[in-house]
Amino acid sequence: MNNSSNMTHARLVGVQSNPPPYYLDQSEILGFAREFFAGRLNGLDRLLRTFENAEIDSRNLCVPISWFAEPKTFQQKNDTYIEQSVELSAGAISKLLRRFDLAPDEVDYLVFVSSTGIATPSIDARLIGKLGMRPNTKRIPIWGLGCGGGAAGLAHVNDLLRGTPKAKALLVNVELCSLTFQFNDFSKSNLIATALFADGVTAALLVGAESELSGCSIIADGTTLWPDSLDVMGWNLQNDGMQVVFSQSIPTIVKEKMRDCLDSFLDDNRLSLADIDHFLIHPGGRKVLEAYVEAFGKPPEAFSLSADIIRQYGNCSSATVMLVIERFLAEGKYQPGDLALVTALGPGFSAANLILRF
């Protein structure tokens, strides 16, 4: 898994987000939840403290909050998902390519990652014509990776570019979690999902080792799938849409299993935790961040960037870790040779890990 020369590694050139248009303060969503769940959920006042305890200040949604005041069919939700995914993805890609003075027809791969809607033809197919990309652009839609899809998506693109060292690839992560809101579900899980999840869209540019574009190298990647954990995270597909599944055991799993997972991954690549200079993790929520602090034996400040991102954007599933990377690259607080760990948890239950070298 570990290669001895940078010449064999794909490079991450840049990440560009395109926040959905409706910005909401957490207090606005709290007000909606208080009215929606009133008289329908026991212990509501106590449970509403989740909105404050989540340490999320704001979020972006692809539709106004009034959209959730009436029930929607699966078809209505999914039609909105397709429309918004195409528009928001196209915006993110266009901004990214302009930053690096590239034309859409210079892209060789388009990898599209999402788990919050369904489309056939897939969203990537719709983007080819809209953006003026080449008809022979290789496109790969990936569905079902959930919150792990940012890190896992980078790993998949890394594999592609190892075999095509002159190629350029786009990784697009679109998660419109708000559209999965269940109007007829008055459970604690639906309330917690309302407190945490948001919409996020990112595009990343990666290149093979022989490209003229510079960036940080992806020197290692790996995944772990824990047995007997299929019920920890995912979707229940119902007549009126996707009902989120996320177990209260996730922070415990992080505390008990992530250190061994990380140590094994690093050891396979002749590294240790002491070699890591920066931690770029998907922040599933406050309790998950606290679990990482305990599992890795690091101070909370080591994960402050992830905490800042979820505070500003909420949990945008696979796009969240890409927002973390975007902010990290923009701030530039790294030195040549620094190593950064990228990690995200997803359905399976699974972990995706990468090492970036600057």
BELWODA-V412160 format. One record per residue. N is the residue number from 1. PHI is phi in whole degrees, 0 to 359 (999 if undefined). Layout:
BEGIN
{{N/PHI} {N/PHI}}
END
This chain:
BEGIN
{{1/999} {2/271} {3/253} {4/272} {5/231} {6/299} {7/298} {8/264} {9/261} {10/292} {11/237} {12/268} {13/272} {14/188} {15/230} {16/227} {17/269} {18/219} {19/302} {20/304} {21/284} {22/259} {23/271} {24/230} {25/287} {26/302} {27/295} {28/292} {29/288} {30/299} {31/299} {32/298} {33/295} {34/300} {35/287} {36/293} {37/269} {38/302} {39/74} {40/239} {41/218} {42/295} {43/68} {44/300} {45/302} {46/293} {47/291} {48/293} {49/297} {50/305} {51/296} {52/280} {53/295} {54/293} {55/56} {56/246} {57/265} {58/203} {59/207} {60/245} {61/237} {62/275} {63/226} {64/291} {65/296} {66/296} {67/300} {68/270} {69/282} {70/234} {71/295} {72/234} {73/283} {74/303} {75/297} {76/298} {77/297} {78/287} {79/300} {80/294} {81/302} {82/296} {83/300} {84/290} {85/298} {86/296} {87/294} {88/290} {89/296} {90/300} {91/296} {92/296} {93/295} {94/298} {95/298} {96/295} {97/295} {98/297} {99/302} {100/250} {101/55} {102/246} {103/267} {104/303} {105/281} {106/269} {107/274} {108/262} {109/233} {110/233} {111/252} {112/246} {113/242} {114/196} {115/221} {116/245} {117/189} {118/230} {119/209} {120/219} {121/302} {122/288} {123/300} {124/299} {125/296} {126/290} {127/283} {128/303} {129/288} {130/299} {131/265} {132/77} {133/281} {134/297} {135/298} {136/263} {137/301} {138/281} {139/237} {140/223} {141/275} {142/235} {143/236} {144/100} {145/280} {146/56} {147/297} {148/279} {149/288} {150/288} {151/294} {152/294} {153/297} {154/300} {155/296} {156/295} {157/294} {158/302} {159/298} {160/298} {161/283} {162/299} {163/271} {164/225} {165/293} {166/260} {167/276} {168/241} {169/227} {170/249} {171/251} {172/245} {173/244} {174/233} {175/227} {176/254} {177/299} {178/300} {179/290} {180/269} {181/304} {182/261} {183/293} {184/257} {185/250} {186/251} {187/272} {188/299} {189/298} {190/292} {191/293} {192/295} {193/299} {194/296} {195/284} {196/251} {197/269} {198/213} {199/251} {200/211} {201/220} {202/221} {203/230} {204/235} {205/254} {206/233} {207/224} {208/284} {209/295} {210/262} {211/288} {212/281} {213/277} {214/263} {215/173} {216/279} {217/273} {218/269} {219/269} {220/198} {221/210} {222/192} {223/229} {224/228} {225/243} {226/277} {227/290} {228/57} {229/225} {230/295} {231/268} {232/284} {233/207} {234/158} {235/233} {236/262} {237/275} {238/240} {239/300} {240/255} {241/129} {242/261} {243/256} {244/291} {245/238} {246/211} {247/280} {248/293} {249/278} {250/302} {251/301} {252/295} {253/298} {254/300} {255/297} {256/271} {257/240} {258/290} {259/295} {260/297} {261/300} {262/292} {263/300} {264/295} {265/299} {266/293} {267/298} {268/299} {269/248} {270/57} {271/229} {272/223} {273/301} {274/295} {275/279} {276/276} {277/266} {278/218} {279/243} {280/245} {281/246} {282/288} {283/272} {284/297} {285/165} {286/301} {287/294} {288/291} {289/298} {290/298} {291/293} {292/296} {293/304} {294/290} {295/294} {296/268} {297/64} {298/247} {299/289} {300/306} {301/299} {302/295} {303/244} {304/295} {305/294} {306/297} {307/296} {308/295} {309/293} {310/290} {311/295} {312/275} {313/243} {314/75} {315/271} {316/259} {317/53} {318/297} {319/287} {320/295} {321/294} {322/290} {323/295} {324/298} {325/296} {326/303} {327/295} {328/299} {329/295} {330/293} {331/285} {332/66} {333/270} {334/214} {335/246} {336/306} {337/94} {338/299} {339/247} {340/237} {341/267} {342/251} {343/215} {344/209} {345/258} {346/209} {347/303} {348/145} {349/277} {350/215} {351/230} {352/244} {353/233} {354/219} {355/240} {356/257} {357/242} {358/262}}
END
